[in-house]
Amino acid sequence: MKLIFATNNQNKVKEFRSLLGDQFEIVTLQEAGIDIDIPEPHDTLEANATEKSTTIHRMTGENCFAEDTGLEINALNGAPGVLSARYAGEQKEAADNIVKVLKELTGKTDRSAQFRTVISLILEGKEYQFEGVSKGQITNAATGGKGFGYDPIFVPEGTTRSFAEMELTEKNKYSHRARAFEKFVAFLKQTTNV
């Protein structure tokens, strides 16, 4: 079964393909010949995920899915949230975003946070949503060279290392994206009898 993944983020594509295996064929926007940057104008992850999936479904008429992920930090009232990718500006530089978060948390004792992912699937013209959450703590400094985004400053519950210090297979045990994806895949298998 073929699914278009409404993203231009190759890191996310790599993560999803590692979770999905070969039961479903994930086609990226680039592979589908679609060269657009889908806007994320909404103030919730759910609405942004829907915006992306419905945009691609309108263009192609194909089964597709999109996801939106945010880092929600308690001491920052849930920020950066939907602005996670562009928290430090439209250049979407992960290093700048990390610097801004660490600066804003200076002197704060509560460093609890969560990553939250919402997947919007459009299957045969109908939308379904799946959520995954990974709770953890924000570190005092970036550690590790793997992963992407805020991975160097997020330590998930049950571990002592940041996502950026983990191989992908280990990260997937704790990852918000993996948890949302498990629900997504279970639904696909049940619905399509794969």
C-alpha positions as CSV (number, residue, x, y, z in Angstrom):
1,M,0.0,0.0,0.0
2,K,1.3,3.4,-1.0
3,L,1.1,6.4,1.3
4,I,2.3,9.9,0.6
5,F,4.1,11.5,3.6
6,A,3.4,15.2,3.5
7,T,6.8,16.4,4.7
8,N,10.1,17.7,3.3
9,N,12.0,16.7,6.5
10,Q,14.2,13.8,5.5
11,N,15.0,13.1,9.2
12,K,11.3,12.4,9.8
13,V,11.1,10.3,6.7
14,K,14.0,8.2,7.9
15,E,12.4,7.7,11.4
16,F,9.0,6.7,9.9
17,R,10.6,4.3,7.4
18,S,12.5,2.6,10.2
19,L,9.3,2.1,12.1
20,L,7.1,1.0,9.2
21,G,9.3,-1.7,7.6
22,D,8.2,-2.8,4.2
23,Q,4.5,-3.4,4.7
24,F,3.7,0.0,3.4
25,E,5.4,2.2,0.8
26,I,6.1,5.7,2.1
27,V,6.5,8.2,-0.7
28,T,7.9,11.6,0.1
29,L,6.7,14.8,-1.4
30,Q,9.8,15.0,-3.4
31,E,9.4,11.5,-4.7
32,A,5.8,12.3,-5.6
33,G,7.0,15.3,-7.6
34,I,5.4,17.8,-5.2
35,D,7.5,20.9,-4.5
36,I,5.7,23.0,-1.9
37,D,6.3,24.1,1.6
38,I,2.9,23.5,3.3
39,P,1.9,26.3,5.7
40,E,1.4,25.6,9.4
41,P,-0.8,28.6,10.3
42,H,-2.8,27.1,13.2
43,D,-2.3,27.3,16.9
44,T,-2.6,23.5,17.5
45,L,-0.6,20.5,16.4
46,E,-3.9,18.8,15.4
47,A,-5.0,21.6,13.1
48,N,-1.5,21.9,11.5
49,A,-1.3,18.1,10.8
50,T,-4.8,18.3,9.2
51,E,-3.7,21.3,7.1
52,K,-0.8,19.4,5.7
53,S,-2.6,16.1,5.0
54,T,-5.7,17.7,3.4
55,T,-3.5,20.0,1.2
56,I,-1.7,16.9,-0.2
57,H,-4.9,14.9,-0.5
58,R,-6.5,17.8,-2.5
59,M,-3.5,17.9,-4.8
60,T,-3.2,14.2,-5.4
61,G,-6.4,12.4,-4.4
62,E,-4.1,9.7,-2.9
63,N,-4.0,8.2,0.6
64,C,-1.6,10.3,2.6
65,F,-0.5,11.4,6.0
66,A,1.2,14.2,7.8
67,E,2.4,14.9,11.3
68,D,3.1,17.9,13.4
69,T,5.3,17.7,16.5
70,G,5.9,20.2,19.3
71,L,8.1,20.5,22.3
72,E,6.0,21.6,25.2
73,I,7.9,23.0,28.2
74,N,6.0,23.5,31.5
75,A,8.0,26.4,32.7
76,L,7.5,28.2,29.4
77,N,3.7,27.7,29.5
78,G,3.8,25.1,26.8
79,A,6.2,26.9,24.5
80,P,7.7,26.5,22.0
81,G,4.7,24.2,21.0
82,V,3.5,24.7,17.5
83,L,6.3,27.1,16.9
84,S,9.0,24.5,17.7
85,A,10.6,24.5,14.3
86,R,10.8,28.3,14.0
87,Y,11.1,29.2,17.7
88,A,14.2,31.4,17.1
89,G,13.1,32.6,13.7
90,E,11.9,31.6,10.2
91,Q,15.4,30.2,9.3
92,K,14.3,27.1,11.3
93,E,17.8,26.5,12.7
94,A,17.8,23.8,15.4
95,A,20.9,25.2,17.1
96,D,19.3,28.6,17.4
97,N,16.1,27.1,18.8
98,I,18.1,25.2,21.4
99,V,20.0,28.3,22.5
100,K,16.8,30.2,22.9
101,V,15.1,27.5,25.0
102,L,18.2,27.1,27.3
103,K,18.4,30.8,27.7
104,E,14.7,31.1,28.6
105,L,15.1,28.3,31.2
106,T,18.0,30.0,32.9
107,G,17.3,30.0,36.7
108,K,14.2,27.9,36.4
109,T,14.1,24.7,38.5
110,D,11.1,23.1,36.7
111,R,12.6,21.6,33.6
112,S,9.8,19.1,32.8
113,A,8.7,19.0,29.3
114,Q,7.0,16.7,26.7
115,F,7.3,16.1,23.0
116,R,3.9,15.6,21.4
117,T,3.2,14.3,17.9
118,V,-0.1,14.3,16.1
119,I,-0.5,12.3,12.9
120,S,-3.3,13.1,10.4
121,L,-4.0,10.2,8.1
122,I,-6.4,10.6,5.1
123,L,-7.4,7.1,4.0
124,E,-10.0,6.8,1.2
125,G,-11.0,10.4,1.7
126,K,-11.6,10.2,5.5
127,E,-9.3,11.7,8.2
128,Y,-8.1,9.9,11.3
129,Q,-5.7,11.3,14.0
130,F,-3.2,9.6,16.3
131,E,-1.2,11.1,19.2
132,G,2.0,10.2,20.8
133,V,3.6,11.8,23.9
134,S,7.1,11.4,25.4
135,K,7.6,13.1,28.8
136,G,11.0,14.1,30.1
137,Q,13.3,16.8,31.2
138,I,15.2,19.6,29.4
139,T,19.0,19.4,30.1
140,N,21.2,22.3,31.1
141,A,23.3,21.9,27.9
142,A,23.2,20.1,24.6
143,T,24.6,16.6,24.5
144,G,25.0,14.0,21.8
145,G,25.4,14.3,18.0
146,K,22.6,12.1,16.7
147,G,19.0,12.9,16.0
148,F,17.7,16.3,15.1
149,G,15.8,19.3,16.4
150,Y,15.7,19.5,20.2
151,D,17.0,16.0,20.6
152,P,20.3,17.2,22.2
153,I,18.5,18.8,25.2
154,F,15.6,16.3,25.8
155,V,16.1,13.4,28.2
156,P,13.0,11.1,28.1
157,E,11.6,9.6,31.3
158,G,13.3,6.3,32.2
159,T,16.7,7.2,30.8
160,T,19.6,9.4,31.7
161,R,20.7,10.3,28.2
162,S,19.3,12.7,25.6
163,F,17.6,11.6,22.4
164,A,20.7,12.8,20.6
165,E,22.9,10.3,22.5
166,M,20.7,7.4,21.3
167,E,20.8,5.2,18.2
168,L,17.5,5.4,16.3
169,T,16.4,1.9,17.5
170,E,16.8,3.0,21.1
171,K,15.2,6.4,20.6
172,N,12.1,4.6,19.1
173,K,11.5,2.9,22.4
174,Y,10.8,6.3,24.0
175,S,9.9,8.6,21.1
176,H,6.6,10.5,20.8
177,R,6.7,10.0,17.1
178,A,7.1,6.2,17.5
179,R,4.2,6.1,20.0
180,A,1.9,7.9,17.6
181,F,3.2,5.8,14.8
182,E,2.4,2.5,16.6
183,K,-1.3,3.6,16.8
184,F,-1.2,4.7,13.2
185,V,0.3,1.4,12.0
186,A,-2.0,-0.7,14.1
187,F,-5.0,1.1,12.6
188,L,-3.7,0.7,9.0
189,K,-3.1,-3.0,9.5
190,Q,-6.6,-3.5,11.0
191,T,-8.3,-1.4,8.3
192,T,-6.4,-2.7,5.3
193,N,-5.8,-6.3,6.4
194,V,-2.1,-6.0,5.6
